[in-house]
């Protein structure tokens, strides 16, 4: 595993360039690993919980004249009644807090297999993932111990979804007889798995969410570890960089027809959305998908309707030099330069066939021949599963031949689209390479699609 101090030093330089903007991270892992408790500990020990919120999760018991106050840390993120009744996490609960150094947005992802779809949704937009590992569930005295399947699955999903910062937090070491030995064996198993699976790990830290060891404040020497606390590591992790180096791509979300503010829209329609990749300037030529027509950008407006350049990832309004048929769901794409070579002439892969990795989340298995809706940006297209190429065995990491993908499986499939989409491999773009499959009958999200090429 990479040295934690080196990771922190390297990430500090990157994070300083981003002015340590808000870090959006999730906690994930297996069931009852202590994810909700960890978030509660972060909120309480960083002193970002209001008194009435603290009182609502504090239980008082009396033994004679002595009153004992116990804080149920996990209750901070239990928003659904079913979560409070069953003591489990079902939906992703988002919480916000800040330290003197940075702001944070935390997502408490469920650990149950049946709610893996919620974890995938949260991870797809996260800057970091804290994968909790419960030491009490493992044969920690065995140097060749095996990790839980959900720990491996969530780690692989975080890697597939290109979450930039992945941190392993070994929890509940206060509940084992030898924390130092347990952390040594578990961290070695995590290192071996991460190396084999290619999971980029920023740090591995021993914590006790219940007692607070190494969560907000470091506990030097505990469990044989003298590195920074989990919060200190998170404060230094870099944000997901905007995809400014890619070609310009803009999914149209809303068409404003002949705005009354004619001084800014020049009497033409304004196409509003968020710049997915690249940059756009007045005078640039763009192609429109699916019509294939082209136009020149006459004006670029920011969210306040002020003309000027808009950074990648921010909302913009685009006015074209002529009236063309553009609707919600269409894409404005950077047009190839006429003088460019044939190899460089197509910044995007516009095709009716996609080879992709799929994280399958539906209870019904994915089988060849079934049709689904595909959502890319704001565009809906019908798609049919041509074939299942293979399925990933999360225990051996081997690619096995398969004819279908059951719930929570990860595999490689080929999709045939009714209409072409403009994509990039997910390895190049988290935006242009990501789609979702939606069941045509139930309208449930069935799978997360990561384009391979």
C-alpha positions in Angstrom: 0.0 0.0 0.0 1.3 3.5 -0.8 2.8 5.4 2.2 0.1 7.5 3.7 2.3 10.5 4.3 3.4 10.5 0.6 -0.2 10.3 -0.5 -1.1 13.2 1.7 1.8 15.3 0.4 1.1 14.6 -3.2 -2.6 15.2 -2.8 -2.0 18.4 -0.9 -0.4 20.0 -4.0 -3.4 19.0 -6.1 -5.9 20.0 -3.5 -4.3 23.4 -3.1 -4.8 24.1 -6.9 -8.5 23.4 -6.3 -8.6 25.7 -3.3 -9.8 22.8 -1.3 -13.4 23.1 -2.6 -16.1 20.9 -1.0 -15.3 17.2 -1.1 -18.2 14.9 -1.9 -17.5 11.5 -0.5 -19.5 8.3 0.4 -19.1 5.7 3.0 -19.6 2.1 1.8 -18.8 -1.5 2.6 -20.7 -4.5 4.0 -23.7 -4.5 6.2 -23.3 -3.3 9.8 -19.6 -2.3 9.2 -20.4 1.0 11.0 -20.9 3.4 8.2 -23.7 5.4 9.8 -21.9 5.4 13.1 -18.7 6.8 11.4 -20.6 9.7 9.9 -22.2 10.4 13.3 -18.8 10.5 14.9 -17.5 12.8 12.2 -20.4 15.2 12.8 -20.2 15.1 16.6 -16.4 15.3 17.0 -16.0 18.0 14.4 -18.6 20.0 16.4 -21.0 20.6 13.5 -24.1 19.1 15.1 -26.7 21.4 16.6 -27.8 20.8 20.2 -31.4 19.9 19.3 -30.0 17.4 16.7 -27.7 15.9 19.3 -30.6 15.7 21.9 -32.8 13.8 19.4 -30.3 10.9 19.2 -29.3 10.9 22.9 -30.8 8.3 25.2 -30.8 8.7 29.0 -30.9 5.8 31.3 -31.1 6.0 35.1 -29.5 3.7 37.7 -30.6 5.0 41.0 -29.6 8.7 41.1 -27.0 8.2 38.4 -28.1 9.2 34.8 -26.2 7.9 31.9 -26.4 9.6 28.5 -25.7 7.5 25.4 -25.6 9.0 21.9 -26.8 6.8 19.1 -24.5 8.0 16.4 -26.0 6.0 13.6 -29.4 7.8 14.0 -28.0 11.0 12.4 -28.4 9.6 8.9 -31.6 7.5 9.4 -34.1 9.5 7.5 -36.6 6.8 6.5 -39.0 5.3 9.1 -38.0 1.8 7.8 -34.3 2.6 8.5 -35.1 3.6 12.1 -37.3 0.6 12.7 -34.9 -2.0 11.2 -31.6 -0.4 12.1 -30.4 -0.5 8.5 -29.5 1.9 5.8 -31.7 1.8 2.7 -31.4 5.0 0.8 -28.4 7.3 0.5 -28.5 10.0 3.2 -26.5 13.1 2.5 -25.1 15.3 5.3 -23.1 18.4 5.2 -20.3 19.7 7.6 -17.2 21.8 7.5 -13.9 22.1 9.3 -11.7 25.2 9.4 -9.9 23.8 6.3 -12.7 22.3 4.1 -16.4 21.7 3.4 -17.7 18.2 3.1 -20.8 16.5 1.6 -21.2 12.9 3.0 -23.3 10.2 1.5 -24.1 7.2 3.7 -24.5 4.3 1.2 -26.3 1.2 2.1 -24.4 -2.1 2.6 -27.1 -4.6 1.7 -26.7 -6.2 -1.7 -30.3 -5.5 -2.6 -29.6 -1.7 -2.3 -26.4 -1.8 -4.4 -28.1 0.4 -7.0 -28.2 3.2 -4.4 -24.5 2.9 -3.7 -23.7 3.0 -7.4 -25.8 6.2 -7.8 -23.9 7.9 -5.0 -20.5 6.8 -6.1 -21.0 7.9 -9.7 -20.7 11.6 -8.6 -18.3 11.2 -5.6 -14.9 12.6 -5.2 -13.9 9.9 -2.7 -15.1 6.7 -1.1 -14.4 5.5 2.4 -14.7 1.7 2.4 -15.3 0.4 5.9 -14.1 -3.0 6.9 -15.5 -4.6 10.1 -12.6 -6.3 11.9 -14.9 -8.4 14.1 -16.4 -10.1 11.0 -13.0 -11.3 9.7 -10.7 -14.1 10.9 -8.3 -11.4 11.9 -5.8 -13.8 13.5 -5.3 -15.5 10.2 -2.6 -13.8 8.0 -4.4 -15.2 4.9 -7.8 -14.0 5.9 -10.6 -13.4 3.3 -12.4 -10.2 2.9 -16.2 -10.0 2.8 -17.8 -10.1 -0.7 -19.5 -6.8 -0.2 -16.2 -5.1 0.7 -14.7 -6.4 -2.5 -17.8 -5.5 -4.6 -18.0 -1.9 -3.3 -14.3 -1.4 -3.8 -14.5 -2.7 -7.4 -17.6 -0.5 -8.1 -15.7 2.5 -6.8 -12.8 1.7 -9.1 -15.1 1.1 -12.1 -16.8 4.4 -11.4 -13.4 6.1 -11.3 -13.8 7.5 -7.8 -10.6 9.4 -7.5 -9.8 8.8 -3.8 -10.5 5.4 -2.2 -9.7 5.1 1.6 -9.9 1.8 3.5 -11.0 2.4 7.1 -10.7 -0.7 9.3 -13.4 -0.3 11.9 -14.2 -1.9 15.3 -10.6 -2.7 16.2 -11.5 -1.7 19.8 -13.7 -4.8 19.9 -10.9 -7.3 19.2 -8.3 -8.7 21.6 -5.2 -7.6 19.6 -5.9 -4.4 17.5 -2.3 -4.2 16.3 -2.3 -7.8 14.9 -5.8 -7.4 13.5 -4.9 -4.2 11.6 -1.7 -5.7 10.3 -3.4 -8.8 8.9 -6.5 -6.9 7.5 -4.5 -4.1 5.9 -2.2 -6.7 4.3 -5.3 -8.5 2.9 -6.7 -5.1 1.6 -3.3 -4.3 0.0 -3.2 -7.7 -1.7 -6.7 -7.3 -3.0 -6.2 -3.7 -4.2 -3.0 -4.6 -6.0 -4.6 -7.6 -7.8 -7.8 -5.6 -8.7 -6.0 -2.4 -9.6 -7.9 -0.4 -7.0 -6.2 3.0 -6.4 -6.0 3.3 -2.6 -5.1 6.7 -1.1 -4.7 5.3 2.5 -5.6 2.6 4.9 -6.4 3.7 8.5 -7.5 1.9 11.6 -10.5 3.5 13.3 -13.1 3.1 16.0 -16.3 4.9 15.0 -17.8 4.1 18.4 -14.9 5.3 20.5 -13.6 8.0 18.0 -10.1 6.6 17.6 -8.4 8.1 14.4 -11.7 9.5 13.1 -11.4 13.2 13.7 -8.4 13.3 16.0 -5.4 11.0 15.6 -4.7 8.4 18.2 -0.9 7.9 17.9 0.3 4.3 18.3 -3.2 2.8 18.5 -3.4 -0.5 16.5 0.3 0.1 15.6 -0.6 3.1 13.5 0.8 6.6 13.8 -0.4 8.3 10.7 -3.0 11.0 10.2 -6.7 10.6 11.2 -9.4 9.8 8.6 -10.6 13.4 8.6 -7.1 14.7 8.0 -6.8 12.4 5.0 -10.1 13.5 3.6 -9.1 17.2 4.0 -6.2 16.6 1.6 -7.9 14.5 -1.1 -8.3 16.2 -4.5 -11.6 16.9 -6.0 -12.7 15.3 -9.3 -11.3 17.6 -12.0 -13.6 19.1 -14.6 -13.1 17.4 -18.0 -12.0 20.6 -19.7 -9.4 18.9 -22.0 -12.0 16.8 -23.8 -13.9 18.0 -26.8 -16.9 20.2 -26.2 -20.1 18.4 -25.4 -23.4 20.0 -24.1 -26.6 18.1 -23.3 -29.6 20.3 -23.8 -31.8 20.3 -20.8 -34.2 23.2 -21.5 -35.0 25.3 -24.6 -36.1 28.8 -23.9 -38.1 30.1 -26.7 -37.5 33.7 -27.8 -36.7 35.0 -24.3 -38.0 38.4 -23.3 -34.4 39.3 -22.5 -33.7 39.9 -26.2 -30.7 42.0 -25.3 -28.9 38.9 -24.3 -30.5 36.2 -26.5 -30.6 38.4 -29.6 -34.2 37.3 -30.2 -33.2 33.6 -30.7 -33.8 30.6 -28.7 -31.5 29.9 -25.8 -30.4 26.3 -25.1 -29.7 25.7 -21.4 -27.8 22.9 -19.8 -24.5 22.1 -18.0 -21.3 21.9 -20.0 -20.4 18.2 -19.8 -16.9 18.4 -21.3 -14.6 20.9 -23.0 -15.1 24.5 -23.5 -17.1 26.7 -25.9 -16.6 30.1 -27.2 -18.4 32.5 -29.6 -17.6 31.6 -33.2 -17.1 27.8 -32.5 -18.9 25.5 -34.9 -21.0 22.8 -33.2 -22.8 19.7 -34.6 -26.2 18.8 -33.3 -27.1 15.2 -32.4 -29.2 13.5 -33.6 -30.1 15.8 -36.5 -26.5 16.0 -37.7 -26.9 19.7 -38.6 -24.3 22.3 -37.7 -24.4 25.9 -36.5 -22.0 28.5 -35.1 -22.2 29.7 -31.5 -23.4 33.3 -31.5 -23.4 33.8 -27.7 -22.6 32.0 -24.5 -24.5 33.1 -21.3 -23.7 32.1 -17.7 -26.4 31.2 -15.1 -27.0 34.9 -14.5 -27.5 35.6 -18.3 -24.2 37.5 -18.5 -22.3 36.9 -21.8 -18.9 35.4 -21.5 -16.9 32.1 -21.1 -18.4 29.5 -18.8 -16.2 26.8 -17.1 -16.6 23.1 -17.7 -19.2 21.6 -15.4 -21.1 24.8 -15.0 -24.5 25.8 -16.3 -24.7 27.8 -19.5 -27.1 29.1 -22.1 -26.0 28.8 -25.7 -27.4 30.9 -28.6 -26.7 29.8 -32.2 -26.3 32.0 -35.2 -29.4 30.5 -37.0 -32.6 28.7 -36.1 -32.1 24.9 -36.1 -34.2 22.1 -34.7 -32.9 21.5 -31.2 -35.0 19.9 -28.4 -34.4 18.7 -24.8 -32.2 15.6 -25.0 -30.2 16.7 -28.0 -26.5 17.2 -27.8 -24.4 20.1 -29.0 -21.0 18.7 -29.9 -17.7 20.2 -31.0 -17.4 20.0 -34.8 -14.3 18.4 -36.2 -11.8 20.9 -37.7 -11.8 20.6 -41.5 -8.0 20.6 -41.6 -7.7 17.9 -39.0 -6.5 14.5 -39.9 -9.0 11.7 -40.3 -7.8 10.1 -37.1 -8.5 13.3 -35.2 -11.6 14.2 -37.0 -14.0 12.4 -34.7 -13.7 13.7 -31.1 -16.6 11.3 -30.1 -17.6 7.8 -31.0 -21.0 8.2 -32.6 -22.4 4.7 -33.0 -25.4 2.4 -32.7 -23.4 -0.3 -30.9 -21.7 -0.1 -27.5 -19.4 -2.4 -25.7 -19.7 -1.7 -22.1 -19.2 -2.8 -18.5 -22.5 -3.1 -16.7 -23.1 -3.0 -12.9 -26.5 -4.9 -12.9 -28.9 -3.7 -10.2 -32.3 -5.2 -11.2 -33.8 -8.2 -9.4 -34.5 -9.6 -12.9 -31.4 -10.9 -14.6 -30.0 -9.2 -17.7 -30.4 -11.5 -20.6 -29.7 -11.1 -24.3 -32.6 -10.0 -26.4 -34.3 -7.8 -23.8 -34.9 -4.2 -24.6 -34.3 -1.3 -22.3 -34.4 2.5 -22.3 -30.9 4.0 -22.3 -30.4 7.5 -20.7 -27.4 9.5 -21.8 -27.4 13.1 -20.6 -31.0 14.0 -21.1 -31.5 11.8 -24.2 -33.6 8.6 -24.1 -32.9 5.9 -26.7 -34.2 2.3 -26.9 -31.5 -0.4 -26.7 -31.4 -4.2 -26.9 -28.9 -6.4 -25.2 -27.1 -8.2 -28.1 -25.0 -10.5 -25.9 -23.3 -11.0 -22.5 -19.6 -11.4 -23.1 -18.5 -12.3 -19.6 -19.2 -11.9 -15.9 -16.6 -10.8 -13.3 -16.1 -13.1 -10.3 -15.7 -10.6 -7.4 -13.8 -13.3 -5.4 -11.3 -14.4 -7.9 -11.5 -11.3 -10.2 -11.6 -13.7 -13.1 -13.7 -13.0 -16.2 -16.0 -15.9 -16.6 -18.2 -16.8 -19.6 -21.8 -16.0 -19.0 -25.1 -15.9 -20.7 -26.8 -13.5 -18.2 -26.1 -11.2 -15.4 -27.9 -11.7 -12.1 -28.6 -9.0 -9.5 -25.5 -7.1 -8.3 -23.3 -8.8 -10.9 -20.6 -6.9 -12.9 -20.0 -7.9 -16.5 -19.3 -7.0 -20.1 -22.1 -6.7 -22.6 -22.8 -5.5 -26.1 -25.7 -3.1 -26.6 -27.5 -2.3 -29.9 -29.0 1.2 -29.9 -32.1 2.3 -31.9 -30.4 5.6 -32.5 -26.7 6.6 -32.4 -25.2 8.2 -29.3 -22.0 10.2 -29.0 -19.8 8.6 -26.3 -16.3 8.3 -25.0 -14.7 5.4 -23.1 -15.5 5.8 -19.4 -11.8 5.7 -18.7 -11.5 9.0 -20.6 -14.8 10.7 -19.4 -17.0 10.0 -16.5 -19.7 12.1 -18.2 -19.6 11.0 -21.8 -18.9 7.3 -21.0 -21.8 6.8 -18.5 -25.3 5.7 -19.2 -28.1 4.0 -17.3 -30.4 1.2 -18.4 -34.1 1.6 -17.4 -36.7 -1.1 -17.5 -39.3 -0.2 -20.1 -42.2 -1.6 -18.1 -41.4 -0.8 -14.5 -39.3 2.3 -15.2 -36.8 1.1 -12.6 -33.1 1.8 -13.0 -31.8 -1.6 -14.0 -28.1 -1.0 -14.6 -25.2 1.4 -14.7 -23.4 1.3 -18.0 -19.7 2.3 -18.4 -18.6 2.5 -22.0 -15.5 0.6 -23.0 -15.0 1.8 -26.5 
